[in-house]
Amino acid sequence: MSLPEYRFAGRVAVLTGAASGIGEHLAYGLAARGSSLVLVDVDEERLERVAGRIRLAHPGIKVETIVADLADRDAVLSVASTVLASHPAIGLLINNAGIALGGRFDQISIDQFDTVMNVNFRAPLLLTHALLPVLTASPSSHLVNASHLVNVSSLFGLIAPPGQCAYSASKFALRGLSESLRSELVDSGVGVTTVHPGGIRTRIAESALVGSHVPEEEIEPNRKLFAALLTYPPDKAADQILRAVAKRKARLLIAISAKAPDLLARLLPVGHARIVRALTTARSTGSARSVVKR
């Protein structure tokens, strides 16, 4: 079934990870397109700052904020209950919140692994499941009002480099869920877009968790290396996502840093892992040498 172009104006959009990065600019873009907003984030101060800017720029737009730690299952379910209590129908759910964890599998704890899975995969899973009744509230006969779901996966939902086992596991899982849901929900009049951003300039590097057994001397060099790869403007990424929503695109890759590895993985389904490992090792070694020289 082919869905008509998504209409933003006059619809309710629920957005997680709205306080900074791509999420912040998604909030601005949605408001500019006429959507009422339910913004969710763990950082209350930044979240209220974003909401305040939107209220000032768009006084006619309703903006609600919910402060919640999406690593906590009960908090996620509370977010869903709050939305359900106030909104009999929503037009758009964007699961954007995410957290990274650096370290090899033997350097991270199971609790840390669980935290990443909870934020990056289980929170979108729970929110989507709980909010499905209000996403499908518009009868399929009125597809002009068809709703939409966006799950923000990652470049690391396409390839799985060393040192990113938890993050990759969560983003591959979200990718699989999204692609299956797209087939299941189309008859209910709900479109699904899976987003794979490359190196977007966000706060994910500075907010990333570090494996509990990663040597102290490796932490800062690796964090700086990670941050140096994040160059693509988040406002441009957000605009691409919203244009993909409007067109009901199934899949969106953002930046050459996502498109090139995706092509490599398609051309070399097995062999690309050796190339990714070699590049990752070379960069890590170069970073370590530069730190020693300083």
PASEBA-1860 file (N, C-alpha, C; in nm, 3 decimals):
! residues 294
1> MSLPEYRF> 0.084/-0.119/0.000/0.000/0.000/0.000/0.088/0.125/0.000 ~ 0.054/0.220/-0.085/0.128/0.345/-0.091/0.057/0.451/-0.008 ~ 0.131/0.511/0.086/0.073/0.613/0.173/0.094/0.752/0.113 ~ -0.001/0.842/0.135/0.016/0.978/0.085/0.122/1.053/0.163 ~ 0.165/1.165/0.113/0.265/1.246/0.181/0.219/1.281/0.322 ~ 0.313/1.275/0.417/0.278/1.305/0.555/0.252/1.454/0.573 ~ 0.144/1.487/0.644/0.109/1.626/0.673/0.144/1.658/0.819 ~ 0.231/1.754/0.839/0.278/1.790/0.973/0.180/1.883/1.046
9> AGRVAVLT> 0.124/1.977/0.976/0.045/2.083/1.039/-0.077/2.026/1.111 ~ -0.096/2.073/1.235/-0.212/2.034/1.313/-0.203/1.895/1.373 ~ -0.090/1.827/1.358/-0.073/1.693/1.413/0.012/1.699/1.539 ~ 0.005/1.597/1.621/0.088/1.586/1.741/0.209/1.500/1.710 ~ 0.328/1.550/1.746/0.451/1.475/1.727/0.515/1.449/1.863 ~ 0.548/1.323/1.890/0.619/1.283/2.012/0.764/1.257/1.973 ~ 0.857/1.322/2.043/0.998/1.317/2.007/1.084/1.292/2.129 ~ 1.164/1.186/2.127/1.256/1.160/2.238/1.395/1.213/2.202
17> GAASGIGE> 1.476/1.237/2.305/1.609/1.293/2.282/1.602/1.432/2.223 ~ 1.509/1.513/2.275/1.476/1.642/2.213/1.559/1.759/2.264 ~ 1.648/1.736/2.360/1.715/1.847/2.426/1.841/1.896/2.355 ~ 1.893/1.819/2.261/2.016/1.860/2.194/2.033/1.781/2.065 ~ 2.136/1.819/1.987/2.171/1.744/1.868/2.061/1.738/1.765 ~ 2.047/1.623/1.701/1.946/1.605/1.598/1.807/1.629/1.656 ~ 1.783/1.579/1.777/1.651/1.593/1.838/1.610/1.738/1.857 ~ 1.702/1.820/1.901/1.673/1.963/1.918/1.628/2.025/1.785
25> HLAYGLAA> 1.699/1.995/1.679/1.666/2.054/1.549/1.542/1.990/1.487 ~ 1.515/1.866/1.520/1.387/1.807/1.480/1.272/1.881/1.546 ~ 1.289/1.917/1.672/1.184/1.992/1.742/1.158/2.125/1.675 ~ 1.265/2.197/1.641/1.249/2.326/1.573/1.180/2.307/1.437 ~ 1.222/2.205/1.364/1.165/2.181/1.232/1.019/2.141/1.237 ~ 0.983/2.060/1.334/0.844/2.018/1.349/0.755/2.137/1.385 ~ 0.804/2.222/1.475/0.727/2.341/1.513/0.707/2.433/1.392 ~ 0.812/2.450/1.314/0.803/2.535/1.195/0.703/2.479/1.095
33> RGSSLVLV> 0.684/2.349/1.097/0.589/2.284/1.005/0.449/2.274/1.064 ~ 0.430/2.326/1.184/0.296/2.335/1.241/0.253/2.220/1.330 ~ 0.347/2.136/1.374/0.313/2.025/1.462/0.313/2.068/1.608 ~ 0.215/2.019/1.683/0.220/2.030/1.829/0.321/1.927/1.879 ~ 0.386/1.958/1.992/0.501/1.878/2.032/0.488/1.820/2.172 ~ 0.530/1.696/2.186/0.557/1.635/2.316/0.705/1.598/2.313 ~ 0.784/1.673/2.388/0.930/1.658/2.384/0.978/1.584/2.508 ~ 1.061/1.483/2.488/1.107/1.396/2.597/1.259/1.397/2.602
41> DVDEERLE> 1.314/1.412/2.722/1.459/1.403/2.740/1.489/1.388/2.888 ~ 1.609/1.338/2.918/1.652/1.323/3.057/1.710/1.453/3.112 ~ 1.755/1.542/3.022/1.819/1.668/3.062/1.715/1.779/3.071 ~ 1.665/1.802/3.191/1.555/1.897/3.209/1.593/2.039/3.168 ~ 1.711/2.084/3.207/1.752/2.222/3.177/1.759/2.247/3.027 ~ 1.825/2.159/2.954/1.835/2.176/2.808/1.699/2.160/2.741 ~ 1.618/2.068/2.790/1.486/2.044/2.732/1.399/2.168/2.745 ~ 1.398/2.229/2.862/1.316/2.349/2.882/1.368/2.466/2.798
49> RVAGRIRL> 1.499/2.469/2.776/1.556/2.575/2.692/1.505/2.561/2.548 ~ 1.504/2.437/2.498/1.453/2.413/2.363/1.305/2.447/2.354 ~ 1.229/2.402/2.452/1.085/2.430/2.452/1.058/2.580/2.458 ~ 1.137/2.652/2.539/1.119/2.796/2.551/1.144/2.868/2.420 ~ 1.246/2.825/2.347/1.276/2.886/2.217/1.161/2.864/2.119 ~ 1.103/2.745/2.122/0.993/2.715/2.031/0.870/2.796/2.068 ~ 0.840/2.805/2.196/0.723/2.883/2.238/0.738/3.030/2.200 ~ 0.859/3.081/2.208/0.885/3.221/2.173/0.871/3.242/2.022
57> AHPGIKVE> 0.926/3.148/1.944/0.923/3.162/1.798/0.788/3.126/1.737 ~ 0.716/3.034/1.804/0.587/2.986/1.750/0.483/2.986/1.863 ~ 0.433/3.103/1.900/0.340/3.111/2.014/0.210/3.032/1.995 ~ 0.177/2.998/1.872/0.055/2.922/1.848/0.072/2.772/1.857 ~ 0.195/2.728/1.876/0.224/2.584/1.883/0.224/2.537/2.028 ~ 0.152/2.429/2.055/0.151/2.372/2.190/0.274/2.284/2.209 ~ 0.348/2.310/2.317/0.470/2.235/2.346/0.463/2.177/2.487 ~ 0.465/2.046/2.497/0.470/1.978/2.627/0.609/1.918/2.645
65> TIVADLAD> 0.656/1.915/2.768/0.785/1.852/2.796/0.768/1.742/2.901 ~ 0.842/1.635/2.883/0.843/1.525/2.979/0.989/1.490/3.007 ~ 1.028/1.501/3.133/1.164/1.465/3.173/1.163/1.319/3.216 ~ 1.243/1.239/3.150/1.242/1.095/3.180/1.374/1.031/3.143 ~ 1.418/0.937/3.224/1.535/0.855/3.195/1.488/0.730/3.122 ~ 1.513/0.723/2.993/1.460/0.613/2.913/1.534/0.481/2.935 ~ 1.637/0.483/3.020/1.701/0.358/3.060/1.615/0.283/3.161 ~ 1.519/0.354/3.220/1.431/0.300/3.324/1.299/0.258/3.259
73> RDAVLSVA> 1.267/0.130/3.264/1.145/0.078/3.201/1.020/0.148/3.253 ~ 1.013/0.167/3.385/0.895/0.232/3.443/0.881/0.376/3.394 ~ 0.994/0.443/3.376/0.991/0.581/3.326/0.938/0.584/3.183 ~ 0.979/0.488/3.102/0.931/0.481/2.963/0.780/0.459/2.961 ~ 0.734/0.368/3.043/0.591/0.339/3.047/0.513/0.458/3.101 ~ 0.574/0.534/3.191/0.510/0.656/3.242/0.497/0.761/3.131 ~ 0.600/0.773/3.048/0.593/0.864/2.933/0.475/0.826/2.843 ~ 0.465/0.697/2.815/0.356/0.649/2.730/0.220/0.678/2.792
81> STVLASHP> 0.208/0.655/2.923/0.080/0.681/2.991/0.043/0.828/2.985 ~ 0.141/0.915/3.003/0.117/1.059/2.997/0.067/1.100/2.858 ~ 0.131/1.046/2.754/0.089/1.078/2.618/-0.052/1.025/2.591 ~ -0.077/0.902/2.630/-0.208/0.842/2.607/-0.320/0.916/2.678 ~ -0.290/0.970/2.797/-0.391/1.041/2.875/-0.432/1.172/2.810 ~ -0.342/1.232/2.732/-0.368/1.365/2.677/-0.400/1.365/2.528 ~ -0.366/1.257/2.459/-0.377/1.260/2.313/-0.446/1.134/2.260 ~ -0.568/1.148/2.212/-0.638/1.032/2.156/-0.581/0.986/2.022
89> AIGLLINN> -0.500/1.073/1.961/-0.434/1.037/1.835/-0.304/1.116/1.824 ~ -0.202/1.054/1.770/-0.078/1.126/1.742/-0.040/1.099/1.597 ~ 0.024/1.198/1.537/0.060/1.182/1.398/0.198/1.122/1.377 ~ 0.289/1.151/1.473/0.428/1.114/1.449/0.497/1.078/1.580 ~ 0.567/0.966/1.579/0.652/0.926/1.691/0.793/0.912/1.638 ~ 0.885/0.990/1.696/1.026/0.982/1.656/1.108/0.933/1.775 ~ 1.156/0.811/1.766/1.244/0.754/1.868/1.388/0.791/1.833 ~ 1.433/0.902/1.890/1.563/0.958/1.856/1.666/0.943/1.967
97> AGIALGGR> 1.622/0.932/2.091/1.716/0.928/2.204/1.813/0.812/2.191 ~ 1.939/0.838/2.226/2.038/0.731/2.218/2.157/0.760/2.308 ~ 2.228/0.653/2.341/2.347/0.665/2.425/2.453/0.569/2.373 ~ 2.578/0.611/2.380/2.689/0.527/2.332/2.767/0.469/2.449 ~ 2.842/0.364/2.420/2.927/0.299/2.520/3.054/0.252/2.452 ~ 3.167/0.305/2.496/3.294/0.268/2.437/3.365/0.158/2.514 ~ 3.422/0.064/2.442/3.497/-0.044/2.507/3.469/-0.177/2.442 ~ 3.571/-0.263/2.442/3.551/-0.398/2.393/3.456/-0.475/2.485
105> FDQISIDQ> 3.405/-0.586/2.434/3.308/-0.664/2.509/3.362/-0.706/2.646 ~ 3.493/-0.736/2.654/3.551/-0.778/2.781/3.583/-0.659/2.872 ~ 3.562/-0.537/2.822/3.591/-0.418/2.902/3.465/-0.350/2.955 ~ 3.349/-0.402/2.920/3.224/-0.340/2.966/3.148/-0.436/3.056 ~ 3.067/-0.380/3.143/2.988/-0.464/3.233/2.853/-0.495/3.168 ~ 2.789/-0.599/3.216/2.657/-0.635/3.164/2.556/-0.525/3.199 ~ 2.571/-0.462/3.314/2.483/-0.351/3.350/2.495/-0.236/3.250 ~ 2.619/-0.206/3.208/2.638/-0.101/3.109/2.577/-0.141/2.975
113> FDTVMNVN> 2.596/-0.266/2.937/2.537/-0.316/2.814/2.385/-0.303/2.819 ~ 2.326/-0.339/2.934/2.181/-0.328/2.952/2.133/-0.184/2.939 ~ 2.209/-0.089/2.994/2.170/0.051/2.986/2.160/0.096/2.841 ~ 2.259/0.060/2.760/2.258/0.097/2.618/2.140/0.031/2.547 ~ 2.117/-0.097/2.573/2.005/-0.165/2.510/1.872/-0.104/2.554 ~ 1.864/-0.065/2.680/1.739/-0.007/2.731/1.706/0.126/2.664 ~ 1.805/0.213/2.651/1.781/0.344/2.591/1.761/0.333/2.440 ~ 1.851/0.259/2.374/1.855/0.260/2.228/1.755/0.165/2.163
121> FRAPLLLT> 1.717/0.060/2.234/1.626/-0.038/2.173/1.497/-0.058/2.252 ~ 1.509/-0.088/2.381/1.388/-0.121/2.454/1.295/-0.002/2.473 ~ 1.349/0.118/2.488/1.263/0.236/2.500/1.182/0.258/2.372 ~ 1.245/0.257/2.253/1.164/0.266/2.130/1.064/0.152/2.117 ~ 1.105/0.032/2.155/1.016/-0.084/2.150/0.893/-0.061/2.238 ~ 0.917/-0.022/2.362/0.807/-0.003/2.458/0.717/0.114/2.418 ~ 0.777/0.225/2.376/0.697/0.342/2.337/0.612/0.311/2.215 ~ 0.672/0.246/2.118/0.597/0.213/1.997/0.481/0.120/2.028
129> HALLPVLT> 0.509/0.019/2.109/0.404/-0.077/2.144/0.291/-0.010/2.221 ~ 0.327/0.075/2.317/0.226/0.140/2.401/0.146/0.244/2.323 ~ 0.212/0.314/2.230/0.146/0.424/2.158/0.083/0.379/2.027 ~ 0.094/0.252/1.994/0.038/0.202/1.869/-0.112/0.233/1.855 ~ -0.192/0.220/1.963/-0.335/0.251/1.948/-0.362/0.395/1.905 ~ -0.280/0.491/1.951/-0.305/0.630/1.911/-0.236/0.664/1.779 ~ -0.137/0.583/1.739/-0.077/0.600/1.606/-0.173/0.549/1.498 ~ -0.249/0.446/1.530/-0.341/0.387/1.434/-0.484/0.434/1.456
137> ASPSSHLV> -0.501/0.543/1.529/-0.635/0.591/1.563/-0.713/0.640/1.442 ~ -0.641/0.691/1.340/-0.709/0.734/1.218/-0.744/0.611/1.135 ~ -0.871/0.594/1.098/-0.911/0.476/1.019/-0.831/0.467/0.890 ~ -0.800/0.344/0.848/-0.720/0.325/0.728/-0.789/0.380/0.603 ~ -0.920/0.401/0.611/-0.992/0.458/0.497/-0.962/0.606/0.480 ~ -0.903/0.667/0.584/-0.867/0.809/0.577/-0.716/0.822/0.578 ~ -0.651/0.764/0.479/-0.505/0.759/0.478/-0.441/0.896/0.461 ~ -0.521/0.996/0.427/-0.467/1.131/0.420/-0.415/1.173/0.557
145> NASHLVNV> -0.468/1.113/0.664/-0.425/1.142/0.801/-0.336/1.031/0.857 ~ -0.278/0.950/0.771/-0.197/0.838/0.817/-0.080/0.886/0.901 ~ -0.053/0.812/1.007/0.054/0.849/1.101/0.188/0.794/1.053 ~ 0.291/0.824/1.131/0.426/0.783/1.088/0.513/0.756/1.211 ~ 0.603/0.662/1.196/0.699/0.625/1.300/0.840/0.639/1.244 ~ 0.928/0.702/1.322/1.068/0.714/1.285/1.154/0.653/1.395 ~ 1.240/0.561/1.359/1.338/0.507/1.453/1.477/0.545/1.404 ~ 1.551/0.616/1.489/1.685/0.660/1.453/1.785/0.553/1.494
153> SSLFGLIA> 1.830/0.477/1.397/1.933/0.377/1.418/2.068/0.448/1.409 ~ 2.160/0.400/1.328/2.294/0.458/1.323/2.373/0.397/1.208 ~ 2.484/0.462/1.176/2.585/0.398/1.092/2.621/0.262/1.149 ~ 2.625/0.254/1.285/2.661/0.129/1.350/2.544/0.032/1.361 ~ 2.435/0.065/1.291/2.329/-0.032/1.265/2.345/-0.091/1.126 ~ 2.451/-0.047/1.056/2.484/-0.098/0.923/2.614/-0.178/0.926 ~ 2.710/-0.129/1.004/2.837/-0.198/1.024/2.862/-0.207/1.174 ~ 2.950/-0.299/1.215/2.974/-0.320/1.358/3.124/-0.317/1.386
161> PPGQCAYS> 3.180/-0.199/1.411/3.325/-0.189/1.434/3.363/-0.238/1.573 ~ 3.488/-0.275/1.592/3.533/-0.317/1.726/3.523/-0.202/1.824 ~ 3.495/-0.235/1.949/3.483/-0.134/2.053/3.344/-0.074/2.063 ~ 3.250/-0.122/1.980/3.114/-0.068/1.979/3.010/-0.180/1.982 ~ 3.040/-0.288/2.054/2.952/-0.404/2.050/2.812/-0.375/2.106 ~ 2.805/-0.303/2.217/2.674/-0.274/2.278/2.594/-0.178/2.190 ~ 2.660/-0.072/2.146/2.592/0.028/2.063/2.544/-0.036/1.932 ~ 2.632/-0.112/1.867/2.594/-0.177/1.742/2.480/-0.277/1.764
169> ASKFALRG> 2.487/-0.354/1.870/2.381/-0.451/1.899/2.246/-0.381/1.912 ~ 2.246/-0.268/1.983/2.120/-0.196/2.003/2.068/-0.136/1.874 ~ 2.158/-0.084/1.790/2.115/-0.018/1.668/2.079/-0.118/1.558 ~ 2.146/-0.234/1.554/2.104/-0.340/1.463/1.966/-0.391/1.504 ~ 1.943/-0.405/1.634/1.812/-0.451/1.682/1.702/-0.352/1.643 ~ 1.731/-0.223/1.658/1.631/-0.122/1.623/1.604/-0.123/1.473 ~ 1.708/-0.144/1.395/1.691/-0.155/1.250/1.600/-0.273/1.215 ~ 1.625/-0.388/1.277/1.543/-0.506/1.248/1.398/-0.485/1.287
177> LSESLRSE> 1.376/-0.428/1.405/1.239/-0.399/1.450/1.170/-0.307/1.351 ~ 1.239/-0.202/1.310/1.180/-0.101/1.222/1.141/-0.160/1.087 ~ 1.231/-0.240/1.030/1.204/-0.295/0.898/1.088/-0.394/0.901 ~ 1.076/-0.468/1.009/0.963/-0.559/1.023/0.832/-0.481/1.044 ~ 0.838/-0.379/1.129/0.719/-0.298/1.155/0.669/-0.229/1.029 ~ 0.760/-0.188/0.943/0.716/-0.121/0.820/0.621/-0.211/0.741 ~ 0.654/-0.338/0.731/0.567/-0.431/0.658/0.437/-0.459/0.733 ~ 0.446/-0.465/0.865/0.328/-0.498/0.945/0.228/-0.383/0.955
185> LVDSGVGV> 0.277/-0.260/0.959/0.190/-0.146/0.991/0.131/-0.075/0.870 ~ 0.182/-0.104/0.752/0.136/-0.028/0.636/-0.014/-0.043/0.613 ~ -0.069/-0.161/0.640/-0.213/-0.180/0.620/-0.295/-0.106/0.724 ~ -0.230/-0.067/0.834/-0.298/0.013/0.938/-0.283/0.162/0.911 ~ -0.215/0.195/0.803/-0.198/0.336/0.769/-0.088/0.405/0.846 ~ 0.014/0.330/0.887/0.128/0.389/0.959/0.254/0.363/0.877 ~ 0.324/0.471/0.839/0.450/0.457/0.770/0.565/0.445/0.869 ~ 0.676/0.388/0.826/0.793/0.370/0.912/0.919/0.409/0.835
193> TTVHPGGI> 1.000/0.493/0.897/1.129/0.531/0.841/1.240/0.491/0.937 ~ 1.339/0.420/0.888/1.458/0.388/0.966/1.569/0.482/0.923 ~ 1.630/0.550/1.019/1.733/0.650/0.990/1.869/0.599/1.035 ~ 1.968/0.613/0.947/2.105/0.573/0.979/2.197/0.694/0.963 ~ 2.213/0.774/1.068/2.304/0.889/1.058/2.449/0.842/1.065 ~ 2.535/0.915/0.993/2.679/0.893/1.006/2.733/0.978/1.118 ~ 2.843/1.047/1.094/2.907/1.127/1.200/2.842/1.263/1.217 ~ 2.734/1.270/1.292/2.661/1.396/1.313/2.719/1.468/1.435
201> RTRIAESA> 2.731/1.598/1.424/2.790/1.678/1.532/2.690/1.694/1.647 ~ 2.693/1.599/1.740/2.604/1.600/1.856/2.687/1.584/1.984 ~ 2.619/1.571/2.098/2.684/1.556/2.226/2.708/1.408/2.261 ~ 2.688/1.317/2.166/2.694/1.175/2.199/2.832/1.133/2.246 ~ 2.938/1.198/2.194/3.073/1.162/2.237/3.096/1.202/2.383 ~ 3.060/1.324/2.420/3.084/1.370/2.556/2.992/1.303/2.658 ~ 2.876/1.255/2.613/2.784/1.190/2.706/2.797/1.038/2.705 ~ 2.887/0.985/2.622/2.900/0.840/2.610/2.949/0.776/2.739
209> LVGSHVPE> 2.898/0.658/2.765/2.949/0.578/2.876/3.083/0.518/2.835 ~ 3.165/0.485/2.934/3.295/0.422/2.909/3.298/0.289/2.983 ~ 3.342/0.186/2.914/3.349/0.054/2.976/3.423/0.057/3.108 ~ 3.369/-0.013/3.205/3.425/-0.008/3.340/3.567/-0.062/3.350 ~ 3.611/-0.137/3.249/3.747/-0.193/3.250/3.836/-0.135/3.140 ~ 3.795/-0.023/3.082/3.880/0.045/2.985/3.991/0.118/3.061 ~ 4.119/0.098/3.024/4.228/0.166/3.094/4.212/0.318/3.093 ~ 4.242/0.380/3.203/4.223/0.524/3.219/4.292/0.604/3.109
217> EEIEPNRK> 4.412/0.560/3.071/4.489/0.637/2.972/4.430/0.631/2.831 ~ 4.335/0.539/2.808/4.273/0.527/2.676/4.144/0.608/2.664 ~ 4.088/0.648/2.776/3.954/0.707/2.775/3.949/0.838/2.698 ~ 4.031/0.935/2.737/4.023/1.067/2.674/4.066/1.065/2.528 ~ 4.178/0.995/2.492/4.213/0.988/2.350/4.103/0.928/2.264 ~ 4.039/0.822/2.314/3.931/0.759/2.237/3.809/0.850/2.227 ~ 3.779/0.923/2.334/3.666/1.016/2.331/3.691/1.128/2.229 ~ 3.814/1.179/2.227/3.849/1.285/2.133/3.845/1.233/1.990
225> LFAALLTY> 3.890/1.109/1.970/3.886/1.049/1.837/3.742/1.035/1.790 ~ 3.655/0.988/1.876/3.513/0.972/1.846/3.453/1.107/1.810 ~ 3.480/1.210/1.893/3.424/1.342/1.870/3.472/1.402/1.738 ~ 3.599/1.374/1.701/3.655/1.430/1.578/3.584/1.377/1.453 ~ 3.519/1.263/1.464/3.449/1.204/1.350/3.309/1.261/1.333 ~ 3.263/1.339/1.432/3.127/1.395/1.430/3.131/1.534/1.370 ~ 3.107/1.544/1.240/3.125/1.671/1.170/3.000/1.721/1.098 ~ 2.906/1.634/1.069/2.791/1.674/0.988/2.694/1.756/1.072
233> PPDKAADQ> 2.647/1.871/1.022/2.559/1.960/1.101/2.428/1.894/1.140 ~ 2.389/1.900/1.266/2.265/1.834/1.311/2.140/1.896/1.251 ~ 2.143/2.027/1.219/2.024/2.089/1.161/1.997/2.033/1.022 ~ 2.104/2.006/0.946/2.087/1.946/0.814/2.036/1.803/0.825 ~ 2.086/1.730/0.924/2.039/1.593/0.946/1.890/1.593/0.979 ~ 1.849/1.684/1.067/1.708/1.692/1.106/1.619/1.725/0.986 ~ 1.664/1.817/0.903/1.586/1.854/0.785/1.571/1.736/0.690 ~ 1.676/1.658/0.673/1.668/1.540/0.588/1.569/1.438/0.643
241> ILRAVAKR> 1.568/1.422/0.776/1.475/1.328/0.838/1.331/1.371/0.814 ~ 1.302/1.499/0.832/1.165/1.546/0.816/1.121/1.540/0.670 ~ 1.213/1.562/0.578/1.178/1.546/0.436/1.153/1.399/0.403 ~ 1.228/1.309/0.468/1.205/1.166/0.448/1.069/1.124/0.503 ~ 1.031/1.182/0.617/0.899/1.154/0.674/0.790/1.199/0.577 ~ 0.804/1.320/0.526/0.703/1.373/0.433/0.683/1.280/0.314 ~ 0.793/1.224/0.265/0.787/1.136/0.148/0.766/0.989/0.184 ~ 0.754/0.960/0.314/0.732/0.823/0.362/0.845/0.728/0.320
249> KARLLIAI> 0.969/0.779/0.324/1.082/0.695/0.285/1.103/0.583/0.386 ~ 1.138/0.466/0.337/1.160/0.352/0.425/1.294/0.362/0.497 ~ 1.392/0.421/0.431/1.528/0.418/0.483/1.600/0.546/0.446 ~ 1.671/0.603/0.541/1.746/0.725/0.517/1.887/0.711/0.573 ~ 1.986/0.728/0.487/2.126/0.734/0.529/2.170/0.879/0.522 ~ 2.231/0.928/0.629/2.271/1.068/0.635/2.423/1.079/0.636 ~ 2.474/1.155/0.541/2.617/1.189/0.529/2.693/1.075/0.460 ~ 2.802/1.115/0.395/2.886/1.018/0.325/2.946/0.917/0.422
257> SAKAPDLL> 2.960/0.956/0.549/3.015/0.867/0.650/2.922/0.750/0.681 ~ 2.796/0.759/0.640/2.704/0.645/0.649/2.689/0.577/0.514 ~ 2.685/0.656/0.408/2.660/0.601/0.274/2.776/0.515/0.225 ~ 2.900/0.561/0.247/3.015/0.484/0.199/3.029/0.349/0.270 ~ 3.022/0.344/0.405/3.029/0.213/0.471/2.914/0.121/0.434 ~ 2.795/0.178/0.413/2.680/0.096/0.372/2.707/0.031/0.237 ~ 2.762/0.109/0.144/2.797/0.054/0.012/2.903/-0.053/0.025 ~ 3.003/-0.028/0.110/3.110/-0.126/0.131/3.053/-0.256/0.186
265> ARLLPVGH> 2.962/-0.245/0.283/2.903/-0.365/0.343/2.818/-0.442/0.242 ~ 2.755/-0.369/0.149/2.675/-0.436/0.047/2.764/-0.509/-0.055 ~ 2.876/-0.444/-0.090/2.967/-0.504/-0.188/3.048/-0.620/-0.130 ~ 3.084/-0.604/0.001/3.165/-0.706/0.067/3.096/-0.746/0.198 ~ 2.994/-0.829/0.192/2.916/-0.863/0.312/2.999/-0.919/0.428 ~ 3.107/-0.992/0.395/3.195/-1.047/0.498/3.325/-0.968/0.506 ~ 3.384/-0.942/0.392/3.516/-0.880/0.387/3.522/-0.738/0.441 ~ 3.407/-0.665/0.442/3.411/-0.526/0.488/3.453/-0.517/0.634
273> ARIVRALT> 3.427/-0.622/0.714/3.461/-0.618/0.857/3.611/-0.605/0.878 ~ 3.690/-0.669/0.792/3.836/-0.658/0.804/3.883/-0.516/0.773 ~ 3.819/-0.454/0.674/3.855/-0.317/0.638/3.819/-0.221/0.750 ~ 3.699/-0.237/0.806/3.655/-0.151/0.916/3.747/-0.167/1.036 ~ 3.785/-0.292/1.066/3.875/-0.317/1.179/4.012/-0.251/1.155 ~ 4.063/-0.262/1.034/4.194/-0.203/1.004/4.189/-0.052/1.017 ~ 4.084/0.010/0.967/4.071/0.155/0.976/4.056/0.200/1.120 ~ 3.976/0.126/1.197/3.955/0.161/1.338/4.083/0.149/1.417
281> TARSTGSA> 4.157/0.042/1.394/4.283/0.021/1.464/4.385/0.129/1.428 ~ 4.391/0.165/1.300/4.485/0.267/1.255/4.455/0.401/1.319 ~ 4.327/0.437/1.327/4.289/0.564/1.387/4.320/0.566/1.536 ~ 4.290/0.454/1.603/4.317/0.447/1.747/4.466/0.457/1.775 ~ 4.546/0.390/1.694/4.691/0.395/1.711/4.745/0.535/1.687 ~ 4.694/0.600/1.582/4.735/0.736/1.552/4.700/0.832/1.662 ~ 4.581/0.815/1.720/4.539/0.901/1.831/4.628/0.882/1.951 ~ 4.660/0.756/1.980/4.744/0.727/2.097/4.883/0.789/2.080
289> RSVVKR> 4.938/0.781/1.956/5.071/0.838/1.930/5.070/0.989/1.947 ~ 4.959/1.053/1.902/4.954/1.198/1.914/4.948/1.242/2.059 ~ 4.882/1.159/2.141/4.875/1.191/2.284/5.013/1.179/2.348 ~ 5.087/1.073/2.309/5.221/1.056/2.363/5.310/1.173/2.325 ~ 5.300/1.222/2.200/5.383/1.333/2.154/5.354/1.458/2.232 ~ 5.230/1.477/2.274/5.196/1.596/2.351/5.261/1.592/2.489
END
